[in-house]
Structures are given as C-alpha cells and as structure tokens.
Amino acid sequence: MNQYDVIVIGGGVTGTAVARELSKFELKAALLEAKSDVGAASTKGNGGVTHSGYDAKAGTLKAKVNVRGTAMIPKLAKELNFKYINRGTTTLGFTEEDKIILKKLYENGLSNGVPKLKLIGRDEILKIDERVNKDVVMGLRAPTAGVVDPFELAIAFAENAAENGVPTFRNQEVKSIKKEDDVFIVKTQDKTYITKYIVNAAGVYGSEIANMVGIMDYVVKGRLGEILLVDKAIGFELNSVFFPTPGKDTKGVATIPTPDGNILIGSTARMVEDKEDLSVTREGIMDLLKGAKLLVPDIDEKYLIRQFAGLRPVAIDRNNDFVIEASKEVKGFVNVIGIQSPGIGAAPGIAEYVIDILSNEGLPLEEKKDFNPYRITIEDFSEVDDDVKEKLIKEDPLYGNIICRCEYVTEAEIVRAIHRPVGATTVDGVKRRVRAGMGRCQGGFCQPKVVSIIARELNISPEEVLLENINSNIIFGNLKNGR
C-alpha cells in the first residue's frame, strides 16, 4: 500500500520546492506529477527571472515569499548546482509618466524590504549595457534579481528530494480524492495513495484538485504568455534583464539573458479558457519583437530559433495575490493556488511557508540528522578545458561521441541524464537536462540519435520513445518496407 504522511500534487517549481523542503524531516512524503516529467507545465514556459520583489503589492503574501525566496536562490544554486546568473533587473522608463511609475515602484520595493534597490539615470543605465535604447531617461535597478533555467530548478529540487527520501511519481494524474476519517485516499489512473496531508500545488489545475475534496473557494484560470528564443549567434549577451515600465496588468515584454548564453524575449499575456492551450500567434510574435526592440534595438528577428508559450495560473478575485493556506473545512489539505509571476524566485520562500502551515496543522517535524543539501550535477563537456575532456573520455569513451553538435552534448551526458534520480524518459526530458536539441537546429540533427539512446537505455523500442507526454510518439514503424 502506498501510504504517506504528506503527498504533494504537482511537480512544477513550487511542488518540487515543497518536496525538497519536506525531505529535510523524518516523515514519509511523495510528489505526484500528471505529466511525464517535473517542470513540464507552467514552469517550462517561463522566463526564469528570480524577481527582486519590488513590484508585488506591499503587505501581500506574494511580496513576502518573493523577497524571501529570491534571497535564498544564491545559496541554493551552490548547494544544488543549478545554473544561476545574478545580473539584476533594470526597468526602463522613456517618458515623464514612466518616471512617476518607477518612483512609485521604488517606494513599494522599499516597503517590501528589497535590498540595494536604486533609481538611476540614463548614463548609469548605458554603463550597465550600451545596447539599451538611447532614448531611456530613468531606470529602476534591482541588483538582487537573477535568472535561472526554471525547469532545471524544478529538476534540481526533485532530484535532491529523491536523494533524501521523497520520491517523484510521474504520469500520475490525480482522478479523485476522498477523505475518510483522518486520511485522504488519492486515486490516479492506475494507483491508489493514502496520506494524512495533501499539498495542492497543481498549477492551472489547482481549483480542480481542490474541488475533489469539496473545496469550491477558488477559480484558477490560465494566462498565456508567448516567449521567443534568440540564438547565441546574435553575437552578444545582455548584462541585465531589461523590463519596460509596467502597465496596469503585466510587467510588459522583457529581454532576458539566460544562464546558457541565449536571450529570451517574453512575454505576452492573454487569458485563455483551455488549460492545455499553448498556441503561439503571429500577433504575439510581432508584439514581442516590438517590445524587445524598444529596450534593445539590436535585437534582430533573423536570430530567432524558437517560439513557445506557457500558462500562468491566476487565482481569480484574489487581488492578484498568491493563495497559500490550509483549508478550514478539510483538515490536512493545504492549497498553494495562483502561483504566477514571480513564482520562480518565490518558490523556496513558498516551500518554507508551506512547512510552517503543515506544522501548525499538526504534522510532526523532526529534522533529519543525515539530510544532504548537496546535488552533484552531470559534467558539462562543452564547458571544461581540453585536459578535463581527455580525462573524461578515458574514464568513459561515450564522452568522445558528440550527439548534439549545436550545444556540444555527448552521449555520456545523455546516458547520465536518463539514469539520474527523476531521470529523463523522453526526448524533451533529455533536452531540459543536458541541452541536446536546445541549439540552432532545435534537434533537427540530433533527435534520431537521442531517440536511439533513450530506447537502448530504457530497454524499450524506438516507437515507444516519446517527445514529451503520452501520445507524443516520434516514430511510427518502418515505412520503407511497408510501401
């Protein structure tokens, strides 16, 4: 019987952060994820900015966990070995009206306790990055902000949680939850779990999960954001995340330097009813390019290599705040609802907050004496010097076989990605762990080889290998002999 003290539903960055926090204690916990991988829903369709916290309304829960979580990220990056760049954010103003808004954001940030926040002029902005639009008149500089790969952060949390005794079970879509006496009976399509406590971190499906136990307090809808990826061949990196002065409802289109040397442009914002709608529109692409060129005129559309979108879970009629609370009606059920931006940076702070709630709800929390906060990552062959490359190849000849030429990813790295805790089982799972397929050709050359390696290592046929989720098969038999 799958019996636990706590089950976390939802393997995005929030759920995996909670799982990792739970793994610090002497209890039995598990994470259930509906998709084939962690970080494969809202988390992957994200710019990855760990916001400083100046724009969340003062006094809100969002402000509290954002500032706290972002402050935790540098230490976590060292412990968990995920890529993190601390170049700060610079919000640019071009008009007198923009200057008024920036001053208000500055005061709000001070109220939220954001450190090192500063209003700066044109000359100081251009010292940060000379490629910024020369028409800028003022900026709001937030040095504590940074950028991560959001899916890598979720993977890092999940792997470290698993190594400390909190497993992730994927392809486990929750179909029903029933409360019997002091336990919950959670049923997926093929398994039954029993648990005393549930943390509902199901993203855009958070309201549906809450509804299963009769909690009708929340309405969660998806806000779709389109994002563009710029090839490294553009020839420059940005020295800061650049935002425009925000409008009433969104932060606007940003230009974001990624930890791997690309530039992201994002995002648009439109509410959608279909929670699986990840469509990208021509209008959205043009709006993104226009917004990017306002900030950095040297952005050139000929270097775009991918367009994608993500859904942000928005809690309707909750004053644009996060909702993190124990149910008053259903004891032991904790809702983590509406975690939209700045959810990436806030995730560690949210996890701490959830642990406090669980403790107040009666969950015994005895710290593990043998908790290991550290995670060893896969050696990145593209970033080591020639002597280390030679040493790696001697230890494992698969390091001598380059599979992805764009990102210089070896067969050894792919094999290791598959066999890690919460390892890759799909082509996109490999892509998110070692970047095979992330480059200019977007997998055009390396995908067949990646499929073969996955099939071999998982002992399945190539026809069974998925791009991402169920029914995303890539190969459908041998057509040559079937003519």
C-alpha positions in Angstrom: 0.0 0.0 0.0 1.3 3.5 -0.9 0.8 5.1 2.5 2.4 8.5 3.3 2.4 11.4 5.8 2.3 14.0 3.0 1.6 13.9 -0.7 2.4 16.9 -2.9 0.3 17.2 -6.0 2.0 19.0 -8.9 5.6 18.7 -10.0 6.3 22.3 -11.1 8.9 24.5 -9.4 6.5 25.1 -6.4 5.7 21.5 -5.8 9.3 20.3 -6.2 10.5 23.0 -3.8 7.9 21.9 -1.2 9.1 18.2 -1.8 12.7 19.2 -1.2 11.8 21.1 2.0 9.8 18.1 3.2 12.8 15.8 2.6 14.6 17.6 5.5 12.3 15.9 8.0 11.7 12.4 9.4 8.5 11.7 7.6 7.2 9.8 4.6 6.3 12.0 1.7 5.9 11.8 -2.1 5.3 14.0 -5.1 2.7 13.2 -7.8 3.0 14.7 -11.2 0.5 14.2 -14.0 2.9 14.7 -16.9 6.0 12.7 -17.9 8.4 15.0 -16.2 8.7 17.6 -13.5 8.8 21.2 -14.5 6.9 20.3 -17.8 3.9 22.5 -17.5 3.7 26.2 -16.4 7.3 26.0 -15.1 8.9 25.3 -18.5 7.0 28.1 -20.2 8.7 30.8 -18.1 11.4 33.4 -18.5 13.3 32.2 -15.4 13.7 35.6 -13.7 14.1 35.5 -9.9 12.5 38.8 -9.3 13.7 41.1 -6.5 10.2 41.8 -5.2 9.7 45.5 -5.8 6.5 45.2 -7.8 4.4 42.9 -5.6 1.9 45.0 -3.7 3.3 45.9 -0.3 1.9 43.8 2.6 0.8 40.9 0.3 1.9 37.3 0.8 3.3 37.4 -2.7 5.7 40.2 -1.6 6.7 38.3 1.5 7.6 35.0 -0.2 9.1 36.7 -3.3 11.7 38.7 -1.3 12.5 35.7 0.9 12.7 33.2 -1.9 14.9 35.3 -4.1 17.3 35.9 -1.2 17.6 32.1 -0.8 18.4 31.4 -4.5 22.2 32.1 -4.5 22.8 29.6 -1.6 20.5 27.0 -3.2 22.4 27.4 -6.5 25.6 26.5 -4.7 24.0 23.5 -2.9 22.0 22.1 -5.8 24.4 23.1 -8.6 21.9 24.7 -11.0 22.9 27.5 -13.3 22.2 31.0 -11.9 23.3 34.4 -13.1 23.0 37.4 -10.9 22.8 40.3 -13.4 19.9 42.0 -11.7 16.9 43.6 -13.4 16.7 47.2 -14.9 13.3 48.6 -15.5 13.5 51.3 -18.1 11.4 54.5 -18.4 11.2 56.6 -21.5 8.6 59.3 -20.6 7.7 61.6 -17.7 4.8 59.3 -16.9 7.2 56.4 -16.7 9.4 58.3 -14.2 6.4 58.7 -11.9 5.6 55.0 -12.1 9.2 54.0 -11.5 9.4 56.2 -8.4 6.3 54.5 -7.0 7.7 51.1 -7.7 10.9 52.1 -5.9 8.9 53.2 -2.8 6.9 50.0 -3.0 10.1 47.9 -3.2 11.5 49.7 -0.1 8.2 48.8 1.7 8.7 45.2 0.7 12.3 45.1 2.1 14.0 44.8 -1.3 17.8 45.4 -0.7 20.0 47.6 -2.8 17.1 49.0 -4.9 18.1 52.2 -6.7 16.7 54.7 -9.2 19.3 55.5 -11.9 19.7 57.9 -14.8 20.5 57.4 -18.5 24.3 57.5 -18.2 24.3 54.8 -15.5 21.9 52.6 -17.5 24.2 52.8 -20.5 27.2 51.8 -18.4 25.3 48.6 -17.5 24.7 47.9 -21.1 25.5 50.2 -24.1 22.9 48.4 -26.3 20.0 49.8 -24.4 17.7 52.2 -26.3 19.4 55.6 -26.0 16.0 57.3 -25.5 15.8 56.0 -22.0 15.5 58.7 -19.3 15.4 56.7 -16.0 15.7 53.2 -14.7 14.9 51.2 -11.6 17.9 48.9 -10.8 17.3 45.8 -8.7 20.7 44.0 -8.2 19.4 41.1 -6.2 17.4 39.7 -9.1 18.8 37.0 -11.3 18.0 34.3 -13.9 17.8 30.5 -13.8 16.6 27.9 -16.2 13.2 27.3 -14.5 12.9 23.6 -15.5 16.4 23.0 -14.2 15.5 24.5 -10.9 12.5 22.1 -10.6 14.7 19.2 -11.6 17.3 20.1 -9.0 14.7 20.3 -6.3 13.1 17.0 -7.3 16.5 15.2 -7.6 17.7 16.4 -4.2 14.3 15.5 -2.6 14.5 12.0 -4.1 18.1 11.5 -2.8 16.8 12.5 0.6 13.9 10.0 0.6 11.0 11.9 -1.1 10.3 10.2 -4.5 8.6 11.7 -7.5 5.9 9.6 -9.3 5.3 10.8 -12.8 2.5 10.1 -15.2 0.2 10.1 -12.1 -2.8 12.3 -12.9 -5.0 12.6 -9.9 -8.5 11.4 -10.8 -10.2 11.5 -7.4 -9.5 12.4 -3.7 -11.7 11.1 -0.9 -11.4 11.9 2.8 -12.0 9.0 5.1 -11.6 9.7 8.8 -8.2 11.3 9.2 -6.7 10.2 5.9 -7.1 11.1 2.2 -7.4 8.3 -0.5 -5.9 9.6 -3.7 -6.5 7.7 -6.9 -4.7 8.2 -10.2 -5.4 6.3 -13.4 -3.6 3.2 -12.1 -2.6 3.6 -8.4 -4.0 4.4 -5.0 -2.2 6.5 -2.4 -3.2 7.1 1.3 -1.9 10.2 3.1 -2.7 12.3 6.1 -1.8 15.6 4.5 -2.1 17.0 0.9 -0.3 20.0 -0.6 -2.2 21.1 -3.7 0.4 22.7 -6.0 -1.3 21.7 -9.2 -0.8 25.0 -11.1 -3.6 25.8 -13.5 -5.5 22.7 -12.2 -5.3 23.8 -8.6 -9.0 24.6 -8.4 -9.9 21.2 -9.9 -7.8 19.4 -7.3 -9.4 21.4 -4.5 -12.9 20.7 -5.9 -12.2 16.9 -5.5 -12.5 17.3 -1.7 -15.4 19.7 -1.8 -13.4 23.0 -1.6 -15.1 25.4 -4.0 -13.3 28.6 -2.8 -11.0 29.1 -5.8 -11.2 29.7 -9.5 -7.9 29.3 -11.3 -7.6 30.3 -15.0 -4.6 30.3 -17.3 -2.8 33.4 -18.5 -0.9 32.5 -21.7 2.5 34.0 -22.2 4.4 33.7 -25.5 8.2 33.7 -25.5 10.9 33.9 -28.2 14.3 32.3 -28.0 17.2 34.1 -29.6 20.2 32.2 -31.0 23.6 32.7 -29.4 24.8 33.6 -32.9 23.4 37.1 -32.4 26.9 37.8 -31.0 26.2 39.4 -27.7 24.8 38.8 -24.3 22.8 41.2 -22.1 24.3 42.5 -18.9 20.9 42.8 -17.2 17.3 41.7 -17.5 15.6 44.7 -19.0 11.9 45.5 -18.4 9.8 48.3 -19.7 7.9 50.4 -17.2 5.0 48.1 -16.4 1.4 48.6 -17.5 -1.7 48.1 -15.4 -1.9 44.3 -15.7 1.6 43.0 -16.7 5.3 43.7 -16.4 5.5 44.0 -20.2 7.9 42.4 -22.7 11.4 41.8 -21.2 14.7 40.9 -22.7 16.3 38.2 -20.5 19.9 36.8 -20.6 19.7 33.1 -20.0 22.3 31.2 -17.9 23.3 29.4 -21.1 24.1 32.5 -23.2 20.9 32.9 -25.2 18.4 35.8 -24.9 14.7 35.2 -24.2 12.0 37.7 -25.2 8.9 37.5 -23.2 6.1 37.5 -22.6 2.7 38.4 -23.9 -0.3 38.0 -21.6 -3.8 36.8 -22.5 -6.3 34.9 -20.6 -7.4 31.6 -22.1 -10.2 29.1 -21.2 -8.4 26.0 -22.5 -5.8 24.9 -19.9 -3.9 23.0 -22.5 -3.8 25.9 -25.0 -0.1 26.7 -25.6 -0.7 28.2 -29.0 1.7 30.9 -30.4 0.3 33.6 -32.7 1.9 35.8 -35.3 0.4 38.8 -33.5 2.1 37.7 -30.3 5.5 37.2 -32.0 5.3 40.7 -33.6 4.3 42.3 -30.2 7.3 40.5 -28.6 9.7 41.8 -31.2 8.4 45.3 -31.0 8.7 45.2 -27.2 12.2 43.9 -27.3 13.4 46.4 -29.8 12.1 49.2 -27.6 14.5 48.1 -24.9 17.4 46.7 -27.0 17.2 47.9 -30.6 20.0 45.5 -31.7 17.6 42.5 -31.2 17.2 41.1 -34.7 14.4 38.7 -35.7 16.7 36.7 -38.1 18.3 35.1 -35.0 15.0 33.7 -33.6 15.2 29.9 -33.3 12.1 29.0 -31.3 8.7 30.3 -30.2 6.8 28.8 -27.3 4.3 29.6 -24.7 3.4 28.8 -21.1 0.3 29.2 -18.9 0.5 31.1 -15.6 -2.1 30.0 -13.0 -4.1 33.1 -12.0 -6.4 33.0 -8.9 -9.4 35.0 -9.9 -10.8 37.6 -7.5 -7.8 37.2 -5.1 -6.4 40.7 -5.6 -3.6 39.3 -7.8 -2.0 37.7 -4.7 -0.8 34.2 -4.1 -3.1 31.9 -2.1 -1.2 29.7 0.3 -3.4 28.4 3.1 -4.8 25.4 4.9 -8.4 24.6 4.3 -10.7 25.5 7.2 -13.3 22.9 6.1 -11.0 20.0 5.1 -8.3 19.4 7.8 -4.9 18.4 6.4 -5.5 19.9 2.9 -3.1 22.8 2.0 -3.8 24.9 -1.1 -1.0 26.6 -3.0 -3.0 28.5 -5.6 -2.4 31.1 -8.2 1.4 31.0 -8.2 2.1 33.1 -11.3 5.0 35.5 -11.6 7.2 35.9 -9.5 6.7 32.2 -8.8 10.3 31.1 -9.8 12.1 33.3 -7.3 9.4 32.9 -4.7 9.4 29.0 -4.8 11.9 28.5 -1.9 10.0 31.0 0.2 6.7 29.4 -0.6 8.1 26.0 0.4 9.2 27.3 3.8 5.8 28.9 4.3 4.0 25.6 3.5 6.1 23.8 6.0 5.0 26.3 8.7 1.4 25.7 7.7 1.8 21.9 7.9 3.4 22.3 11.3 0.5 24.4 12.5 -1.9 21.8 11.2 -0.3 19.2 13.4 2.3 17.5 11.2 5.3 16.4 13.4 8.5 17.8 12.0 11.7 16.2 13.3 14.8 17.3 11.4 16.8 14.6 9.7 20.3 14.3 11.0 21.6 12.9 7.7 19.8 15.4 5.3 22.2 16.1 2.4 21.6 19.5 0.9 24.0 19.0 -2.0 23.5 17.7 -5.5 26.2 16.6 -7.9 25.4 17.5 -11.5 26.4 16.0 -14.8 29.8 17.3 -16.0 29.1 19.7 -18.9 31.6 18.6 -21.6 31.2 21.9 -23.5 32.5 24.0 -20.6 35.6 22.1 -19.4 39.1 22.5 -20.7 40.9 20.1 -23.0 42.7 18.3 -20.2 39.4 17.5 -18.4 37.8 16.5 -21.7 40.7 14.0 -22.3 40.3 12.7 -18.7 36.5 12.2 -19.1 36.9 10.3 -22.4 39.5 8.0 -20.8 37.1 7.3 -17.9 34.1 6.9 -20.3 34.5 6.6 -24.1 30.9 7.8 -24.6 32.2 11.3 -23.8 34.1 11.1 -27.1 30.8 10.8 -29.1 29.2 14.2 -29.7 25.5 13.8 -30.3 24.3 17.4 -30.3 26.6 19.5 -32.4 24.9 22.8 -31.7 25.3 22.6 -27.9 28.3 20.1 -28.0 26.5 17.5 -25.9 28.0 14.0 -25.6 26.4 10.5 -25.5 27.8 10.1 -21.9 25.9 13.2 -20.7 22.6 11.9 -22.2 23.1 8.5 -20.6 23.7 10.1 -17.3 20.6 12.3 -17.6 18.5 9.2 -18.2 19.8 7.3 -15.1 19.7 10.1 -12.6 17.2 10.3 -9.8 14.0 11.5 -11.5 15.9 10.9 -14.7 14.9 11.8 -18.3 12.5 9.4 -20.0 11.6 11.5 -23.1 13.4 13.5 -25.7 12.3 16.8 -24.1 13.4 15.4 -20.8 16.9 14.9 -22.1 16.8 18.3 -23.7 15.9 20.1 -20.5 18.7 18.3 -18.5 21.7 18.5 -20.9 20.5 20.8 -23.7 20.6 18.3 -26.5 18.3 19.9 -29.0 18.4 23.4 -27.5 20.6 24.9 -30.1 20.1 26.5 -33.5 18.7 23.4 -35.3 16.4 22.6 -32.4 17.1 18.9 -32.6 16.9 18.6 -36.4 20.2 16.6 -36.5 20.5 15.0 -33.0 16.9 13.9 -32.3 17.1 10.5 -34.0 20.3 9.7 -32.1 18.7 10.8 -28.8 15.7 8.6 -29.5 18.0 5.6 -30.1 19.9 6.2 -26.8 16.7 6.6 -24.8 15.4 3.3 -26.3 18.6 1.5 -25.6 19.0 2.7 -22.0 15.3 2.2 -21.0 15.1 -1.1 -22.9 12.2 0.0 -25.0 11.6 0.1 -28.7 12.2 3.4 -30.6 8.5 3.5 -31.3 7.8 3.8 -27.6 10.0 6.8 -27.1 8.0 10.0 -26.6 8.8 13.6 -27.4 7.2 14.7 -24.1 3.8 13.4 -22.8 1.5 10.4 -23.6 0.7 10.1 -27.3 3.7 12.2 -28.4 5.4 9.3 -30.1 8.0 10.3 -32.7 8.5 7.0 -34.7 5.5 5.1 -36.1 7.1 1.9 -37.6 9.3 1.2 -40.6 7.7 2.9 -43.7 10.4 1.7 -46.1 9.2 -1.9 -46.1 5.6 -1.0 -45.9 5.2 0.6 -49.3 
